[in-house]
Amino acid sequence: MTDAVPATAPSTPGSEQDASTTAELTIERPAHGGHFVARHEGRVVFVRHALPGERVRVRFSDTAADASFWRADVVEVLEASPHRVEHPWPVANAIRAAARNRSAVGGAEFGHIALEEQRRLKAAIFEEQLTRLAKTDRTVLVEPAPGESEDGLGWRSRAAFAVDAAGRLAMHLHRSHEVLPVREMPLAVPAINALRLWTLDLSGVERVDVAVPSGGGEPLVLLVPASGTTPRRVAAVASSIDGASVGVLDPESGQVQRLKGRTWLQENVLGIDYRVTGAGFWQIHRAAPEALVSAVLDGLQPAAGERFADLYAGAGLFTVPLARAVGPDGAVLSVEGSAGASRDARRNLHGQDHVSIVQGRVDAVLGGWNDPLDVVLLDPPRAGAGKKVVRQIVAARPRAVGYVSCDPASFARDLGYFFAAGWTLDTLRVFDLYPHTHHMESFARLLPPAA
């Protein structure tokens, strides 16, 4: 598919290899994290940009002699899988990048795989994590997002860019501080590409974050100035951006200074309005909020008068519909560690006196919470909730737990903690909310032991 990359002399088994070393490998199976498993001289190698069954030439990246595994990237496909397709984003195409003696940009590591096969592989990866970490077998079906396009493009409502030394819009190469200029972002919603930020002189800016309301509307562009950049220069960059609100983001505090327009986005999910500050967390796929809220409500069936806890609650994506469902005779505890997200939640739940919004660590808040809970919903970060939080949830004795996860490994690990306490996995839905990447999202309903 490309010109062959010359191989250097092979190393002896167990030795450290130079990063320019290449080898021919046969790919065995997918692995968590966007990798595929192969073996070289008796050692496991995690390979990116491959497919099961392929014969490929790889260039090694991490090859420490004492490492339990090595890493490598495909530089040439010798025998292709029938599921390999042309990558929709040239700068993220690893084979094309290798021919230019560089790495591909990150963010679309599954772009070389047909969309249906991506979902089949993700299902296999999820199943493997459940078997290995939770010691349970479960058939998984990965569902596309509602209204997903046939090509899986145009879904990102949020995107982050770097800026190169010449002031051009850029993105980082995978696992590298090096950046490459870009002129499009095919995974992004059209409104992001319509800004044509790659035509601007962004000198003096280190990072550019762009967000668009899930249902459409004016984008918000956040600029992170480089060290030493004057306010006048930042204002000049802002004035060159048409069709968007613009602010300056302090990445340390998360605070946003308005330059023009507004510093927040108006989101709407299933008829509910939300206000989300520019730096605040929100689901990235344009259809993700609707898909996940629907899954939570269908799975947990909140009833009037019930007492819910919404842990890692963010701006209140789930808290608001849960508060409406349980009504004033019920109660909802919202716990979020981010001060900015908690402020958003207070705005979004203004006047809901039956909702308690607490900013703080989830384990600290649960440790001091004595009121009974009928249902617990948690949506932790990629690292998961952990054993302590799971034990606190189990101790609250809810009728059900809803677990929203963005990482099958941490979910499976936490699921194992619930299993150890006698809980069972009832509903499990997995969503392909990150097409052309290895990421996925899931919702699970867990039930306590029978009385």
Order of alpha helices (4+ residues) and beta strands (2+ residues): beta-beta-beta-beta-beta-beta-alpha-alpha-beta-beta-beta-beta-alpha-beta-beta-alpha-beta-beta-beta-beta-alpha-beta-alpha-beta-alpha-beta-alpha-beta-alpha-beta-alpha-beta-beta
